[in-house]
Amino acid sequence: MLREFSPPPRAAEFSELIKKKVQEAKAAGGTRETVRVDWNEQHAHVEVIDLPLSGLYLNPGTHRIRAQRSHNADADEALDKDPWTQDSQEYLTFLLKASPTDPNLRDPDFDKLKESLEQFGQNDPGLVTHQGILVNGNTRAVALRDLRVQTMRVGVLPESFTWADINAVELSLQLRMDHRRDYTYINRLLAMEEQASLGRTPEQIAKEFRILVKTYHQERWILSTIKELIDRSRSGGGVALRLVDWEGAQERLKELHRLYVKLEGVDRDQAEILKEWRLAAILLDFSKTDVRHIDEEFLKEDYLADTLPGLLRTEVSGEDAVPIPGLGLTVPGASSAVSEARALNDGLLRAAAAVRSSGGSLADSEKGKSQAVLDDARKAFDEAIEAAGRSARLRKRKQLAPARLAEASASIDQCVMDLVQARTSRSLDEEAFDEAVLKLRSSLRKLAQQAGRGLPTPGDGVAWLLKAVSSEESR
């Protein structure tokens, strides 16, 4: 949702300074530096001036670190209460320097930016409001401060700009194809959600983000699923998973959505169970290729049944029919298998939330127990996925010979067409063609020898092959 922030301290004083500098730039004559600003299909050229870095505020509403703010719940809450305090601005500084997928680590891209600024200086101006809030250039401002630079070149947005305009400008800048640093995946999803909350249609948002409408709906499904998982991870200790915990899972979540959509119309229970199991595997940080083994065959063979320890098993009955308020109707509840898969995942979500919590609300012993749950679950999933992988490789080997033969048949069909064309144009190399046919005869003999072994009652195809080769050899 779009957030309106109160003006920062000394906003009026800083606004007067900006007005004065803009007037000085206009009065100086000569060629003035301006920068183009786009928002909501509008554009304007605004004056660029130098402003003291010490007076500029980092933007608490920037989409660049929207998900990463959840890294520290206490600091995030303080930032919501007052984004202009020193502590809140320092938290924003910390996040802008941190790795998007793990804020505990420093982002190498930040160091590259800092090195570039030190060597070449500031190439492009940032953007600032009349109250001194940076709209574009937050990361550059942090890097320049680290380099002890005193001023920053910025374009000044019109004084009439609202927070809705500010967000639209930032979004427009971010979605330019030449922008140097993309939003992280979760921040991109949050930006789409914000645009939807402003009443924009899926078609408008998809166009703005340069994606298909079906991709937009996929992204909204993924964000909705992530938020549901965060709610389910909340426990009595008050800890929960964070949005940033799902950074880096983009491709695995997209593949999950494609599988879910494919199965939902055929078997809803199957789709829900596989959804829960895949989400658990993603939470346990299995690779994309491993997660793919959790498919319909994985469910059919129930590989987890043999590997899951008793402590992680939850016997539940199917949920009762669910009433629809106001209509006097009921719909069937989830089956026991779906409820069991959901209960398993709920336990893992709460355990992961406890392990990843950064506050001191949980004792080390509680975190140790939660880590043990995750370790047991990972071992069980690892063994189940390995078994599914072996089975998949075996099935592939079983299907390999028929697939090769089908490919050969397609090549022969193409050869027929090529032969007709070559004869029409009188370009056929008859000797080479005859030699190739002899190689085909030899290959068919070898195929017949292997196909006839261990088949007391061969099918029509194999029987024809054996008869054809036998007849050819008897001549």
C-alpha positions in Angstrom: 0.0 0.0 0.0 1.1 3.6 -0.7 2.5 5.2 2.4 2.3 8.9 3.1 5.2 10.2 5.3 5.2 13.4 7.4 7.7 16.1 6.4 11.2 15.7 7.9 12.7 18.2 10.4 13.8 21.5 9.0 11.7 20.7 5.8 10.7 24.4 5.4 14.3 25.6 5.9 15.7 23.1 3.4 12.9 24.0 0.9 14.0 27.7 1.1 17.6 26.7 0.4 16.6 24.7 -2.6 14.5 27.5 -4.0 17.4 29.9 -3.6 19.9 27.6 -5.3 17.4 27.0 -8.2 17.0 30.7 -8.7 20.8 31.2 -8.6 21.2 28.5 -11.3 18.6 30.2 -13.5 20.1 33.6 -13.0 23.7 32.5 -13.8 22.9 32.3 -17.5 24.6 30.1 -19.9 23.8 26.4 -20.4 22.0 25.0 -17.3 22.0 21.3 -16.4 18.5 19.7 -16.3 17.3 16.2 -16.0 14.2 14.6 -17.5 11.6 13.2 -15.1 8.8 10.8 -16.1 5.8 9.8 -14.1 2.3 8.5 -15.0 2.9 9.1 -18.7 3.9 12.7 -18.0 7.4 14.2 -18.2 9.2 17.4 -17.3 12.8 18.8 -17.3 13.9 19.9 -13.8 16.9 22.0 -12.7 20.0 20.2 -11.4 21.8 21.8 -8.4 24.4 20.9 -5.8 23.1 20.2 -2.3 24.9 19.4 0.9 24.8 15.6 1.6 24.4 16.2 5.3 21.0 17.8 4.8 19.5 15.1 2.5 17.3 12.4 3.8 17.2 8.8 2.5 13.8 7.8 1.2 11.9 5.5 3.7 9.5 4.6 0.9 12.0 3.4 -1.6 11.1 0.2 -3.4 14.7 -0.9 -3.5 14.8 -2.1 0.1 11.1 -2.6 0.8 11.4 -6.3 1.4 14.8 -6.0 3.2 13.3 -3.7 5.8 11.8 -6.9 7.4 15.3 -8.0 8.3 15.1 -6.4 11.7 11.5 -6.2 13.0 12.4 -3.7 15.8 14.3 -1.3 13.5 11.5 -1.6 10.9 8.9 -0.7 13.5 10.9 2.3 14.6 11.3 3.3 10.9 7.6 3.2 10.5 7.1 5.4 13.5 9.6 8.1 12.6 11.7 7.6 9.4 13.7 10.8 10.0 15.5 10.0 13.2 19.2 9.2 13.2 18.6 5.5 14.0 16.0 5.1 11.2 18.3 6.8 8.7 21.2 4.6 9.8 19.0 1.5 9.3 18.3 2.6 5.8 22.0 3.2 5.2 22.8 -0.3 6.5 20.2 -1.9 4.2 21.4 0.0 1.1 24.9 -1.4 1.7 23.7 -4.9 2.5 23.2 -7.9 0.2 19.6 -8.0 -1.0 19.3 -11.8 -0.3 21.1 -11.7 3.0 21.3 -8.3 4.8 23.9 -9.8 7.2 26.4 -9.6 4.3 27.7 -6.6 2.5 26.6 -6.2 -1.1 29.6 -6.4 -3.6 27.7 -4.2 -6.0 27.7 -1.4 -3.4 31.5 -1.6 -3.2 31.7 -1.5 -7.0 29.5 1.6 -7.1 31.7 3.2 -4.4 34.8 2.4 -6.3 33.3 3.9 -9.5 32.3 7.1 -7.7 35.7 7.5 -6.2 37.4 7.0 -9.6 35.1 8.9 -11.9 32.9 11.0 -9.7 29.1 11.3 -10.0 28.0 10.9 -13.6 24.2 11.2 -13.3 22.3 13.5 -10.9 20.0 12.1 -8.3 16.5 13.4 -7.7 15.3 15.1 -4.6 12.0 16.6 -3.3 11.7 20.2 -2.1 11.9 18.9 1.4 15.3 17.3 0.9 14.1 13.6 0.5 16.1 11.6 -2.1 13.8 9.9 -4.6 16.6 8.6 -6.9 20.2 8.2 -5.8 19.8 6.8 -2.3 22.5 4.2 -2.7 24.8 6.8 -4.4 24.3 9.2 -1.5 25.3 6.5 1.0 28.4 5.7 -1.1 29.3 9.4 -1.4 29.0 9.9 2.3 31.4 6.9 2.8 33.8 8.7 0.6 33.4 11.9 2.7 32.1 13.9 -0.3 30.3 17.0 0.9 27.7 17.7 -1.9 25.6 15.8 -4.4 24.2 16.8 -7.7 20.4 16.4 -7.8 17.5 17.3 -9.9 14.7 19.1 -7.9 11.2 17.8 -8.3 8.3 20.2 -8.4 7.1 21.5 -5.0 3.6 20.2 -5.8 4.7 16.6 -6.0 2.8 14.2 -3.7 4.0 10.9 -2.4 2.0 9.2 -5.2 4.0 11.2 -7.7 7.3 10.4 -6.0 6.6 6.7 -6.1 5.6 7.0 -9.8 8.9 8.8 -10.6 10.9 6.1 -8.8 9.1 3.3 -10.6 9.5 5.0 -14.0 13.3 5.3 -13.3 13.6 1.7 -12.2 11.8 0.3 -15.2 14.0 2.0 -17.7 15.9 -0.7 -19.7 19.2 1.0 -19.1 18.9 1.3 -15.3 22.0 0.0 -13.7 20.7 -1.8 -10.7 17.3 -3.7 -10.8 14.9 -4.1 -8.0 15.2 -7.4 -6.2 12.5 -9.9 -7.0 10.4 -9.4 -3.9 10.6 -5.6 -4.1 9.4 -5.8 -7.7 6.4 -7.9 -6.5 5.7 -5.2 -3.8 5.9 -2.5 -6.4 3.3 -4.3 -8.5 1.0 -4.7 -5.5 1.3 -1.0 -4.7 0.3 -0.1 -8.3 -2.7 -2.4 -8.0 -3.7 -0.7 -4.7 -3.8 2.6 -6.6 -6.5 1.2 -8.8 -4.5 0.5 -11.9 -5.6 -2.5 -14.0 -3.5 -5.6 -14.6 -3.1 -4.6 -18.2 -1.7 -1.2 -17.2 0.6 -2.6 -14.7 1.9 -5.3 -17.0 2.6 -2.7 -19.6 4.4 -0.5 -17.1 6.6 -3.5 -16.0 7.1 -4.7 -19.5 5.6 -8.2 -18.8 2.7 -10.2 -20.1 -0.6 -10.0 -18.2 -0.4 -13.7 -17.4 3.0 -13.1 -15.8 1.5 -10.3 -13.7 -1.1 -12.6 -12.4 1.6 -15.2 -11.7 3.6 -12.6 -9.7 0.6 -11.6 -7.6 -0.1 -15.3 -6.8 3.5 -15.7 -5.7 3.4 -12.6 -3.4 0.1 -13.7 -2.0 1.5 -17.2 -1.2 4.6 -15.7 0.4 2.5 -13.5 2.7 0.3 -16.4 3.6 3.4 -18.4 4.5 4.7 -15.6 6.7 1.4 -15.5 8.6 1.5 -19.3 9.0 5.0 -19.1 10.4 4.0 -16.9 13.4 4.3 -18.7 16.7 3.7 -18.0 20.3 7.1 -16.4 20.6 6.0 -13.6 18.2 8.6 -14.4 15.6 7.8 -14.9 11.9 9.5 -15.3 8.6 10.3 -12.1 6.7 9.8 -11.1 3.1 13.6 -11.0 2.6 13.7 -14.8 3.4 12.2 -15.5 0.0 14.7 -13.5 -2.1 16.5 -15.8 -4.4 13.6 -18.2 -4.8 12.2 -16.6 -7.9 12.6 -19.4 -10.4 11.5 -22.1 -8.0 8.4 -20.2 -7.1 7.5 -19.6 -10.7 7.9 -23.3 -11.5 5.7 -24.1 -8.5 3.0 -21.8 -9.9 3.1 -23.4 -13.3 2.8 -26.9 -11.8 0.0 -25.8 -9.5 -2.0 -24.2 -12.3 -1.6 -27.4 -14.4 -2.8 -29.7 -11.7 -5.4 -27.5 -10.0 -8.1 -28.1 -12.7 -7.5 -31.9 -12.7 -7.0 -32.7 -9.0 -7.1 -29.9 -6.5 -5.9 -32.1 -3.6 -2.9 -33.2 -5.6 -2.1 -29.6 -6.5 -2.3 -28.5 -2.8 -0.1 -31.3 -1.5 2.6 -30.8 -4.1 2.4 -27.0 -3.4 3.0 -27.6 0.3 5.8 -30.1 -0.3 7.6 -27.9 -2.9 7.3 -24.8 -0.6 8.8 -26.9 2.2 11.7 -27.9 -0.1 12.2 -24.2 -1.1 12.2 -23.2 2.5 14.9 -25.9 3.2 16.9 -24.4 0.4 16.9 -27.2 -2.1 18.1 -26.4 -5.6 15.8 -25.9 -8.6 16.7 -29.2 -10.1 16.0 -31.0 -6.8 12.6 -29.3 -6.3 11.5 -30.4 -9.7 11.6 -34.0 -8.6 8.6 -33.2 -6.3 6.0 -33.9 -8.9 3.0 -36.2 -9.6 5.2 -39.3 -9.6 6.8 -38.2 -6.2 3.3 -38.0 -4.8 2.1 -41.2 -6.3 5.1 -43.2 -4.9 4.9 -41.3 -1.6 8.7 -41.1 -1.2 8.4 -39.0 1.9 6.5 -41.8 3.7 9.7 -43.9 4.0 12.0 -41.1 5.0 10.0 -38.7 7.2 10.8 -39.3 10.9 7.9 -39.9 13.3 8.4 -36.6 15.1 7.6 -34.7 11.9 4.5 -36.8 11.1 1.1 -35.3 11.9 -1.9 -37.5 11.8 -4.9 -35.3 11.1 -8.4 -36.0 9.8 -9.9 -34.2 6.9 -11.4 -30.8 7.7 -15.1 -30.6 8.1 -17.2 -28.9 5.4 -16.7 -25.1 5.4 -19.8 -22.9 5.5 -20.2 -19.9 3.2 -21.4 -17.0 5.2 -24.7 -15.5 4.1 -25.5 -18.2 1.6 -26.4 -21.1 3.8 -24.1 -23.4 1.7 -21.0 -25.4 2.5 -18.0 -26.6 0.5 -15.9 -29.7 1.2 -12.9 -29.1 3.5 -9.4 -30.2 2.7 -8.7 -33.9 2.6 -6.6 -35.5 5.4 -3.6 -35.8 3.0 -3.8 -32.1 2.3 -4.1 -31.3 6.0 -1.1 -33.5 6.8 1.0 -31.8 4.2 -0.1 -28.4 5.4 0.6 -29.3 9.1 4.1 -30.6 8.1 4.9 -27.3 6.4 3.4 -25.2 9.2 5.9 -26.9 11.6 8.8 -26.2 9.3 7.7 -22.6 8.7 7.6 -21.9 12.5 11.0 -23.7 13.0 12.6 -21.6 10.2 11.1 -18.4 11.7 12.6 -19.3 15.1 16.0 -20.1 13.7 16.2 -16.9 11.5 14.8 -14.5 14.1 17.3 -11.8 14.9 15.8 -10.5 18.1 16.4 -12.0 21.6 12.8 -13.1 22.2 13.7 -16.8 21.8 16.2 -18.7 24.0 19.1 -20.5 22.4 17.6 -23.8 23.5 14.4 -23.0 21.5 16.4 -22.1 18.4 18.4 -25.3 18.8 15.2 -27.4 18.9 13.9 -25.6 15.8 17.3 -26.2 14.0 17.0 -29.9 14.8 13.6 -30.0 13.2 14.9 -28.3 10.1 17.9 -30.7 10.0 15.6 -33.8 10.3 13.3 -32.4 7.6 16.1 -31.6 5.2 17.6 -35.1 5.7 14.1 -36.7 5.0 13.5 -34.5 1.9 17.0 -35.1 0.7 16.6 -38.9 0.8 13.1 -38.7 -0.7 14.3 -36.5 -3.6 17.3 -38.7 -4.2 15.0 -41.7 -4.5 12.7 -39.8 -6.8 15.7 -38.8 -8.9 16.9 -42.4 -9.2 13.4 -43.5 -10.3 13.2 -40.6 -12.8 16.6 -41.6 -14.3 15.4 -45.2 -14.6 12.2 -44.1 -16.3 14.2 -42.0 -18.7 16.4 -44.9 -19.6 13.3 -47.1 -20.2 11.9 -44.5 -22.5 15.2 -43.7 -24.2 15.2 -46.5 -26.8 11.6 -45.8 -28.0 12.4 -42.1 -28.2 15.6 -42.8 -30.3 13.6 -45.0 -32.7 10.9 -42.3 -33.0 13.6 -39.8 -33.8 15.0 -42.1 -36.4 11.6 -42.6 -38.0 11.2 -38.8 -38.2 14.5 -38.6 -39.9 13.6 -41.3 -42.4 10.3 -39.4 -43.2 12.3 -36.3 -43.9 14.7 -38.4 -46.0 11.8 -39.4 -48.2 11.0 -35.7 -48.9 14.7 -34.9 -49.5 14.9 -37.9 -51.9 11.9 -36.7 -54.0 13.4 -33.2 -54.2 16.9 -34.5 -55.2 15.4 -36.6 -58.0 13.3 -33.8 -59.2 16.4 -31.5 -59.5 18.6 -34.5 -60.6 21.0 -33.8 -57.8 21.0 -37.2 -56.0 24.3 -38.7 -55.2 23.2 -42.3 -55.9 26.4 -44.0 -54.6 26.3 -42.1 -51.3 22.6 -42.9 -51.0 23.2 -46.6 -51.6 26.0 -46.7 -49.0 23.7 -45.1 -46.5 21.0 -47.7 -47.1 23.5 -50.5 -46.5 24.3 -48.9 -43.1 20.6 -48.8 -42.4 20.3 -52.5 -43.2 23.2 -53.2 -40.8 21.6 -51.1 -38.0 18.2 -52.8 -38.5 19.9 -56.3 -38.1 21.5 -55.2 -34.8 18.2 -53.8 -33.6 16.4 -57.0 -34.5 18.9 -59.1 -32.6 18.4 -57.1 -29.4 14.7 -56.6 -29.8 14.1 -60.3 -30.2 15.8 -61.3 -26.9 13.7 -62.3 -24.0 10.4 -61.7 -25.8 8.4 -64.9 -26.1 5.4 -63.0 -27.5 6.7 -59.9 -29.3 4.3 -57.2 -30.3 3.3 -56.4 -33.8 6.2 -53.9 -34.4 8.9 -56.2 -33.1 7.4 -59.2 -34.9 7.5 -57.3 -38.2 11.1 -56.3 -37.6 12.2 -59.9 -36.8 10.3 -61.2 -39.9 11.7 -58.5 -42.2 15.3 -59.1 -41.1 14.9 -62.9 -41.2 13.4 -62.8 -44.7 16.2 -60.5 -45.9 18.9 -62.8 -44.5 17.4 -66.0 -46.0 17.8 -64.6 -49.5 
